[in-house]
Amino acid sequence: MTLQRILKRLAFSLVFLSAAASFAAGEEPRPSLLFSYEVLNFDVHKIDPAKLSYEKRAALTEAALKEELPEIVAALELPADKIATLMMPGGYKLETNASLQSSFEIDDKTADVFAAALGYTFRQWSVLVTDFAPPGPGDTAYGVITFDHAISGPEADAFFKHAAAINPALGSGFTAFDEEMFFLNVTDAQGKPHSGVDDKTFLADLGRAALSYTGSKVQMTGTGRADARFIENDWQSSPEGEDYAKRLGEVLTQKLKVLRAGYDAKLVEGVAKN
């Protein structure tokens, strides 16, 4: 039920129609992937998070959704009408922001380029790429926390910090959809969880966090497995986004470099208006 709700909420019907057309044409169907990312980087953009309310963060994120995201899609020559994007609360390393969730049918190689383009333009440490309906057993365990109402940014942040107090591994990040928060125990290329804890411990402590939380009525409503990976750039060792640029190639990098410069300037102006 949870997965069905996600698919419906993200307008995945477009994806399924396209997949059906590919099957009818004898083509190999491509996976339906979810891209989870933010448009603010407090370290790189030199923003003090304490001085920027969630509402302001959401306004800046919505502006990027309407303005910069379509330009990124156009630069990559991707089918804009096949991409569904929502703005939801999202967490990364104990910081909660308005985040963007983009979903569409895409092959893995192009998916990594798209993720790199998002990370490069918005100066993100990473972009999470997830297949919630993997062809195999899935390399990533996840747990679902459900509220009895749609989650606000501050509510998501409160539970996020509570969960991290139960086990710091749960402070790595989350993705939210309506009344649900998804916590993924993403692994690296060697199959080791970035969180540092095994799946059993990760899910058990997430359940403990739900049972001990007093801020709102919540419960752990399910677990599952997905294929998930981070497309990353280390902005300390690669301050110009060189890790992303390797995936993008010179021509695309130059296009996005211009877009990024314009976005940086608008972001500085937008933060100053706070």
C-alpha positions as CSV (number, residue, x, y, z in Angstrom):
1,M,0.0,0.0,0.0
2,T,2.8,2.4,0.9
3,L,4.6,1.9,-2.4
4,Q,1.3,2.3,-4.3
5,R,0.7,5.6,-2.6
6,I,4.2,6.8,-3.6
7,L,3.7,5.8,-7.2
8,K,0.3,7.5,-7.4
9,R,1.5,10.6,-5.6
10,L,4.4,11.0,-8.0
11,A,2.3,10.6,-11.1
12,F,4.0,7.4,-12.0
13,S,1.2,6.6,-14.4
14,L,3.2,8.5,-16.9
15,V,6.0,6.1,-16.3
16,F,3.9,3.0,-16.6
17,L,2.3,4.1,-19.8
18,S,5.7,4.7,-21.3
19,A,7.0,1.3,-20.1
20,A,3.9,-0.3,-21.7
21,A,4.7,1.4,-24.9
22,S,8.3,0.2,-24.8
23,F,7.2,-3.4,-24.1
24,A,4.8,-3.2,-27.1
25,A,7.6,-2.0,-29.3
26,G,9.8,-4.8,-28.2
27,E,12.2,-2.5,-26.3
28,E,13.8,-3.3,-23.0
29,P,11.8,-1.4,-20.2
30,R,13.8,1.0,-18.1
31,P,13.5,1.4,-14.3
32,S,11.3,4.0,-12.7
33,L,13.7,5.9,-10.5
34,L,13.3,8.5,-7.7
35,F,15.8,11.3,-7.4
36,S,16.0,12.9,-3.9
37,Y,17.9,16.2,-3.5
38,E,18.0,19.7,-2.1
39,V,18.9,23.1,-3.6
40,L,20.6,24.6,-0.6
41,N,24.0,23.7,0.7
42,F,24.7,25.7,4.0
43,D,28.4,24.9,3.9
44,V,29.2,25.7,0.3
45,H,26.6,28.6,0.0
46,K,27.8,30.1,3.3
47,I,24.3,30.2,4.8
48,D,23.6,30.1,8.5
49,P,20.8,27.7,8.9
50,A,19.8,29.2,12.2
51,K,18.9,32.4,10.4
52,L,16.8,30.8,7.6
53,S,13.4,29.6,8.6
54,Y,11.9,26.4,7.1
55,E,9.3,28.6,5.3
56,K,12.1,30.6,3.7
57,R,14.0,27.5,2.7
58,A,10.8,26.1,1.1
59,A,10.3,29.4,-0.8
60,L,13.8,29.2,-2.2
61,T,13.4,25.6,-3.1
62,E,10.1,26.2,-4.9
63,A,11.7,28.9,-6.9
64,A,14.5,26.5,-8.0
65,L,11.8,23.9,-8.9
66,K,10.1,26.4,-11.2
67,E,13.2,28.1,-12.7
68,E,16.5,26.1,-12.6
69,L,15.1,22.6,-12.7
70,P,13.5,23.0,-16.1
71,E,16.8,24.5,-17.5
72,I,18.7,21.5,-16.2
73,V,16.2,19.1,-17.8
74,A,16.5,21.1,-21.1
75,A,20.3,21.1,-21.0
76,L,20.2,17.2,-20.8
77,E,17.5,17.0,-23.5
78,L,15.3,14.9,-21.2
79,P,11.5,14.7,-21.7
80,A,10.2,17.3,-19.3
81,D,6.6,15.9,-19.7
82,K,7.7,12.6,-18.3
83,I,9.3,13.9,-15.1
84,A,7.1,14.4,-12.0
85,T,8.6,16.5,-9.2
86,L,7.3,17.2,-5.7
87,M,8.6,19.4,-2.9
88,M,8.6,17.6,0.5
89,P,10.5,17.8,3.7
90,G,13.8,15.9,3.5
91,G,16.7,15.3,5.9
92,Y,20.4,15.0,5.5
93,K,23.0,14.7,8.3
94,L,20.5,16.1,11.0
95,E,19.4,19.1,8.9
96,T,15.9,19.2,7.6
97,N,15.1,21.2,4.5
98,A,12.4,21.4,1.8
99,S,13.7,18.9,-0.7
100,L,12.7,17.9,-4.2
101,Q,11.7,14.4,-5.3
102,S,11.8,13.9,-9.1
103,S,10.6,10.6,-10.6
104,F,10.7,9.2,-14.1
105,E,11.6,6.2,-16.3
106,I,15.3,6.4,-17.2
107,D,18.2,4.1,-17.7
108,D,20.9,3.9,-15.1
109,K,23.6,5.7,-17.0
110,T,21.4,8.7,-17.9
111,A,20.1,8.6,-14.3
112,D,23.6,9.1,-13.0
113,V,24.2,12.0,-15.4
114,F,20.9,13.7,-14.3
115,A,21.8,13.2,-10.7
116,A,25.3,14.7,-11.3
117,A,23.7,17.7,-13.1
118,L,21.4,18.3,-10.1
119,G,24.2,18.0,-7.6
120,Y,26.6,20.2,-9.7
121,T,24.0,23.0,-10.3
122,F,22.7,23.1,-6.7
123,R,26.1,22.4,-5.1
124,Q,24.9,19.3,-3.3
125,W,27.1,16.9,-1.5
126,S,25.0,14.1,-3.0
127,V,21.9,13.1,-4.8
128,L,20.1,9.9,-3.8
129,V,18.8,7.7,-6.7
130,T,16.3,5.0,-5.6
131,D,14.4,2.2,-7.3
132,F,11.6,1.2,-5.0
133,A,10.7,-1.7,-7.2
134,P,14.1,-3.3,-7.9
135,P,14.4,-6.3,-10.3
136,G,16.4,-8.2,-7.6
137,P,16.3,-8.4,-3.8
138,G,17.4,-4.8,-3.4
139,D,20.6,-3.6,-1.8
140,T,19.1,-1.1,0.6
141,A,16.7,-1.8,3.6
142,Y,14.2,0.9,4.5
143,G,11.7,1.5,7.2
144,V,8.5,3.7,7.0
145,I,7.3,6.0,9.8
146,T,3.7,7.1,9.4
147,F,2.0,10.1,11.1
148,D,-1.7,10.4,11.3
149,H,-1.6,13.6,9.1
150,A,0.6,15.1,6.4
151,I,4.0,16.0,7.9
152,S,5.2,19.6,8.1
153,G,8.9,20.4,7.9
154,P,9.2,21.1,11.7
155,E,7.4,17.9,12.6
156,A,9.7,15.9,10.3
157,D,12.7,17.6,11.8
158,A,11.6,16.8,15.4
159,F,11.2,13.1,14.7
160,F,14.4,13.0,12.7
161,K,16.4,14.4,15.7
162,H,14.6,12.1,18.1
163,A,15.5,9.0,15.9
164,A,19.1,10.2,15.8
165,A,19.2,10.4,19.6
166,I,18.1,6.7,19.7
167,N,20.8,5.8,17.2
168,P,23.0,8.3,15.4
169,A,22.8,6.1,12.3
170,L,19.2,7.3,11.8
171,G,20.4,10.9,11.5
172,S,21.9,10.2,8.1
173,G,18.8,11.2,6.3
174,F,15.1,10.7,5.4
175,T,12.7,11.2,2.5
176,A,9.1,12.2,3.2
177,F,5.8,11.7,1.3
178,D,2.6,13.2,2.7
179,E,2.2,11.5,6.1
180,E,5.2,9.1,5.7
181,M,8.9,9.3,6.4
182,F,11.3,6.8,4.7
183,F,14.6,6.0,6.4
184,L,17.0,4.2,4.0
185,N,20.1,2.3,5.1
186,V,22.0,3.1,1.9
187,T,25.1,1.0,1.2
188,D,28.4,1.9,-0.6
189,A,29.9,0.1,-3.6
190,Q,31.2,-2.6,-1.3
191,G,27.8,-3.2,0.2
192,K,28.6,-1.6,3.5
193,P,25.9,0.7,5.0
194,H,26.9,4.4,5.1
195,S,25.2,4.5,8.5
196,G,27.7,2.1,10.0
197,V,25.1,-0.2,11.3
198,D,23.5,-3.4,9.8
199,D,20.0,-3.5,8.5
200,K,18.6,-5.4,11.5
201,T,19.9,-2.8,14.0
202,F,18.9,0.1,11.8
203,L,15.3,-1.1,11.5
204,A,15.0,-2.2,15.1
205,D,16.1,1.2,16.4
206,L,13.8,3.0,14.0
207,G,11.0,1.0,15.5
208,R,12.2,2.0,19.0
209,A,12.2,5.6,18.0
210,A,8.6,5.4,16.8
211,L,7.5,3.7,20.1
212,S,9.2,6.3,22.3
213,Y,8.3,9.4,20.3
214,T,5.8,11.8,22.1
215,G,5.7,14.7,19.8
216,S,2.9,13.4,17.6
217,K,1.1,10.1,17.0
218,V,3.5,7.9,14.9
219,Q,4.0,4.3,14.2
220,M,6.4,2.2,12.1
221,T,4.1,0.8,9.4
222,G,6.4,-1.2,7.2
223,T,9.8,-2.2,5.9
224,G,11.2,-3.1,2.5
225,R,14.1,-3.2,0.2
226,A,15.1,-1.0,-2.6
227,D,18.1,-0.3,-4.9
228,A,19.7,3.0,-3.9
229,R,22.9,4.8,-4.5
230,F,24.4,8.3,-3.9
231,I,25.9,10.3,-6.7
232,E,28.4,12.5,-4.9
233,N,30.9,15.3,-4.9
234,D,33.3,16.2,-2.1
235,W,33.2,20.0,-2.1
236,Q,36.3,20.2,0.1
237,S,38.6,18.3,-2.2
238,S,36.6,19.2,-5.4
239,P,35.4,22.8,-4.8
240,E,34.3,23.3,-8.4
241,G,32.2,20.1,-8.5
242,E,34.9,18.1,-10.3
243,D,33.4,14.7,-9.2
244,Y,30.2,15.6,-10.9
245,A,31.9,17.1,-13.9
246,K,33.6,13.7,-14.6
247,R,30.1,12.2,-15.2
248,L,28.8,15.2,-17.1
249,G,31.5,15.7,-19.7
250,E,33.0,19.1,-20.7
251,V,30.2,20.4,-22.9
252,L,27.4,19.8,-20.4
253,T,29.6,21.0,-17.5
254,Q,30.1,24.3,-19.2
255,K,26.4,24.7,-19.8
256,L,25.6,24.0,-16.2
257,K,28.4,26.2,-15.0
258,V,26.7,29.2,-16.4
259,L,23.4,28.1,-14.9
260,R,25.0,27.5,-11.5
261,A,26.6,31.0,-11.4
262,G,23.2,32.5,-12.0
263,Y,21.6,30.4,-9.4
264,D,24.3,31.3,-6.9
265,A,23.7,35.0,-7.4
266,K,19.9,34.6,-7.1
267,L,20.4,32.5,-3.9
268,V,22.5,35.1,-2.3
269,E,19.9,37.8,-3.1
270,G,17.1,35.5,-1.9
271,V,18.8,34.8,1.4
272,A,19.5,38.5,1.9
273,K,15.8,39.3,1.7
274,N,15.1,37.0,4.6
